[in-house]
C-alpha cells in the first residue's frame, strides 16, 4: 500500500499530538496554512474553529481533539472500511496498540486497558476491526476480559502466543526506534499475525 499524505490545520497542541501518533515513515504530515498547501494531500484534518477558513477539496472537521478523536479522524478521513489493529499488547496499566491499513502501520499508541476498549469500540462503529492480541499465561485472563468486552461490536479477534513473536523485536526496534516497548510488542504481534494467517 502506498504511503498516505495528510494535512492539518488547528492548534499546535493537537498538531503535536497527531505527530506523536503517526508513523512518519508511512504517513506524511503537512501543516496547512494556505490553499497551495492542500496540493497532493489525501485529505486535511481541520479543527472545528478553523473549518470555515480552510478551502481544501477533502476536509475532515475534527470536533474532538482527544487521542481517540484524532485516531478516528485519520481513519474516517482515509475512508478505511477495514483495519488491522495489530498487535494489541495487553497489560493492567498500559496497552500498546498499532493500527494498520492492510500491512502499512499508520498509528501507534499506548493507552490504559479501559481507554483502549473505548477506542476500539468507537472505531468499530464505521470499520471492520481485525485484532491480533498477544497472550501469555500472565495475561491470559486479562485478554479474556478484553475480548469479552468487545463481543457486541464488529471485531474479529485472533490471539497468538507471545512465544511466536519472540526474537523479532530487534528488527522492528531498529526501524521504529521511537515506539514504546508496549507498542513494539504490538507491532511484532501484528506482523506475526499477518504472516501466520497468510500461510493458513
C-alpha positions in Angstrom: 0.0 0.0 0.0 1.2 3.5 -0.8 2.0 5.9 1.9 -0.5 8.5 3.0 -0.3 12.3 2.9 -2.3 14.2 5.5 -2.7 17.9 6.1 -3.7 19.6 9.4 -5.0 23.0 10.5 -5.6 23.8 14.1 -4.0 24.2 17.5 -0.3 23.4 18.0 -1.2 21.1 20.9 -3.4 19.0 18.6 -0.8 19.1 15.8 1.9 17.8 18.2 -0.4 15.0 19.5 -1.1 13.9 15.9 2.6 13.9 15.1 3.2 11.6 18.1 0.6 9.1 17.0 1.5 8.5 13.4 4.3 6.5 11.8 6.3 9.2 10.0 7.8 6.6 7.6 4.3 5.9 6.2 2.2 8.9 6.9 3.5 12.3 5.7 2.1 15.3 7.6 1.8 18.9 6.4 0.5 21.9 8.3 -1.9 23.7 6.0 -1.6 27.5 6.0 -3.0 28.3 2.6 -4.7 26.7 -0.4 -1.4 25.8 -2.1 -0.5 23.6 0.9 -3.5 21.3 0.0 -1.9 20.1 -3.2 -1.1 16.4 -3.2 -2.8 15.6 0.1 -5.2 12.7 0.6 -7.2 14.8 3.0 -6.9 17.6 5.6 -8.0 17.4 9.3 -9.3 20.8 10.4 -10.2 21.7 14.0 -13.8 23.0 14.2 -12.9 26.6 15.0 -11.0 26.9 11.7 -13.4 24.9 9.5 -14.6 28.0 7.5 -11.0 29.1 6.8 -9.7 26.0 5.0 -10.7 25.6 1.4 -9.1 22.2 0.5 -11.0 19.7 -1.5 -11.1 16.9 1.1 -11.5 18.2 4.6 -12.5 16.3 7.7 -13.6 18.5 10.6 -12.2 17.5 14.0 -14.8 18.0 16.7 -12.9 16.1 19.4 -9.2 16.8 19.7 -8.6 13.9 22.2 -6.4 10.9 21.3 -9.4 8.8 20.2 -10.9 11.7 18.3 -7.7 12.2 16.3 -7.4 8.5 15.6 -11.0 8.3 14.4 -10.4 11.4 12.2 -7.4 9.8 10.5 -9.3 6.5 9.9 -12.5 8.1 8.7 -10.7 10.7 6.6 -8.8 8.0 4.7 -12.1 6.1 4.2 -10.8 2.8 5.6 -13.5 0.2 5.9 -11.3 -2.4 7.4 -8.5 -2.0 9.9 -5.9 -4.3 11.3 -5.3 -3.2 14.9 -2.4 -5.5 15.1 -0.9 -6.1 17.8 -2.5 -5.4 21.0 -0.1 -5.9 23.9 -2.4 -6.2 26.9 -1.4 -5.0 30.3 -3.1 -3.9 33.5 -1.9 -0.3 33.3 -0.6 0.1 29.7 -1.7 -1.5 26.4 0.3 -0.9 23.3 -1.7 -0.8 20.0 -0.7 -0.5 16.4 -3.3 0.4 13.7 -2.5 -0.7 10.2 -4.2 -0.3 6.8 -3.6 -3.7 5.2 0.1 -4.2 6.2 1.0 -0.5 6.5 1.4 0.8 10.0 -0.4 4.1 10.4 -0.8 4.8 14.2 1.0 3.7 17.3 -0.4 4.4 20.8 -0.1 3.4 24.4 -3.4 3.5 26.3 -4.9 2.3 29.5 -6.9 -1.0 29.3 -10.3 0.8 29.6 -9.3 3.6 27.1 -8.2 1.0 24.5 -11.5 -0.8 24.7 -13.2 2.6 24.3 -11.1 3.5 21.2 -11.7 0.1 19.5 -15.5 0.3 20.2 -15.5 3.8 18.7 -13.6 2.7 15.5 -15.8 -0.4 15.1 -18.8 1.8 14.5 -17.5 2.5 11.0 -14.9 -0.1 10.2 -14.3 -3.8 10.5 -11.6 -4.3 13.0 -9.2 -7.2 12.9 -7.4 -7.6 16.2 -4.2 -9.6 16.8 -3.6 -9.9 20.5 -0.5 -11.4 22.1 -1.1 -13.6 25.1 0.9 -15.4 27.8 -0.1 -17.2 31.0 0.4 -14.0 32.9 -2.1 -12.0 30.9 -4.5 -14.7 29.6 -7.3 -13.7 32.0 -6.9 -10.1 31.1 -7.0 -11.0 27.4 -10.3 -12.9 28.0 -11.9 -9.9 29.7 -10.7 -7.7 26.9 -12.2 -9.9 24.2 -15.4 -10.4 26.1 -15.8 -6.6 26.4 -15.8 -6.4 22.5 -18.1 -9.3 21.7 -21.0 -7.0 20.7 -19.1 -4.9 18.1 -17.8 -5.7 14.6 -14.4 -7.1 15.7 -12.6 -10.2 14.6 -10.1 -11.4 17.2 -7.0 -13.5 16.7 -5.0 -14.4 19.8 -1.4 -15.5 19.3 1.2 -16.7 21.8 3.9 -14.2 22.8 6.3 -17.0 22.0 5.6 -16.8 18.3 6.8 -13.2 18.3 9.9 -13.9 20.4 13.2 -12.8 18.8 11.6 -10.5 16.2 11.7 -7.3 18.2 15.2 -6.2 17.3 14.3 -5.9 13.6 11.4 -3.6 14.4 13.2 -1.7 17.1 15.9 -0.6 14.7 13.4 0.5 12.1 11.0 2.2 14.6 13.2 3.4 17.5 10.5 5.8 18.8 8.0 3.1 19.7 7.4 2.3 23.4 8.1 -1.3 24.5 4.3 -1.9 24.6 3.9 -0.5 21.1 6.9 -2.5 19.8 5.3 -5.7 21.1 2.1 -4.7 19.4 3.8 -4.2 16.1 5.5 -7.6 16.4 2.2 -9.3 17.1 0.6 -7.5 14.2 3.1 -8.8 11.7 3.3 -12.2 13.3 -0.5 -12.5 13.0 -0.5 -11.3 9.4 2.3 -13.7 8.4 0.7 -16.7 10.1 -2.7 -16.0 8.6 -1.3 -15.8 5.1 0.0 -19.3 5.4 -3.2 -20.9 6.7 
